């Protein structure tokens, strides 16, 4: 479905955007891949890596609606990956987080509607479910904006959906590259916040492939959640460096002990498929949508009342072998 299409990625110079571009170029023949971001150095470096004639690099900020409209003209599909993601930094710079993650989300929606984009998928995070930090709260607000956008499109055909998943192994700012760096430096201890802390884990490639598939699945208004494994931070550290000690540094500002991707309060809206969940919209749309089946001929069934998809009670757990396979991938 991406052959001959124009694809627009906000925050496209990040880890996700690079992997998404790599997989698109490997498996499809898009007309254009437009990388939209505000860092000229990262764009220059990415342009050296991806030299296909379909590549376009546009400097801009999702806070700037006029620039978004100009850059998004003629685009078929949008992946909204731009965000301020660092939890402690968002806590110390709250208004900057709000400007990018909330106002920026609305700007992407307005530009997509005005430019006649066919489909938009916004990337979310497990921290948006029952948020306790500003980053999570801002992404929850963003999720709500993208879901509700399906109700304001009028006669336009633009569809908006959300993909929510957990920590990405190997992405910038994640704990695995940090541990690798410390191990290479010859430290005697690895720092972890809390030994019982659990997180969902997914590889970049798994995240990209999930988003790609959801362009075929989406009907607009749903939140897609993949079924992915959990692991404690202590087990992660011990797997990567079993010979090193552990230094418990305490939970940082805005951190949770465990993450949730499907809250109990959304269980009445949740459908379970073989490899993912869908959270249906809380609001009624002008047109009724059946989310229990999709174009890939997959069928979902309602989960039990009170169901919660949490990294603490997850039925899938990473062992040492599985973690190293994901890291090597």
C-alpha angles and dihedrals in degrees: 000000000000097000111115092002132126111236123194123199120190112207084017096161092066126097093272095047093051094049091044090053092047093053094043092053092045097051107024143036105231120184092224137000107198116199109202117189142125103238112090094189093055090047091050091050093046091049089058089054099044112043100160112135090239093066119109126180120201125182112220146116127240086228087070109076096183092054091048092053092051093046095045097053111127095010121143103189132026128197110193105206100145114115145129098251109170108107101208092042090053090050091055095040103036101159093051089053091050093048093054104032100039109020089037091053092053090048091054089051093049093047093048092051094047093046095047096241112182102215136008126191119189120202115230136175142233086248089071090070112086089344122208097173132060094246091057093043091050091050091048088054089048091051090052091050093052093046093048091046088078088067096054100047094093111188093349117109098220113134124201126199138162133227116204123189142149138255115331114224110232099010119135111279095016123128099248096066088044092053091046090052093048092047090051089051090057099243118173095218137035117220118232126173099223130353095225094047113124132196139183113245132206134163122239091246092051090050093049094047090049091054092046092053092047091062085069094041100045125106096171130270100043129117113222118212120184123218103244135159130263132220136177117247089235092057090046092054093044091050094050095044113010092171095057128087125241126240114199106212100174134246113308125228111295097007125138126215090225133013129229127204099177112034121211089243089063096048092102088058098045128104122191121219127181095270105011148024130236122210108205121218118277090218128067116247124217088247120047114240127199107214096175093092136028144194090274088063092247119147128209131199129203116265121232119278109270094024114154127188103212133163087230098055098030115139092216117072131179118233124197094270093049092048094051091048089054093046092048090048 
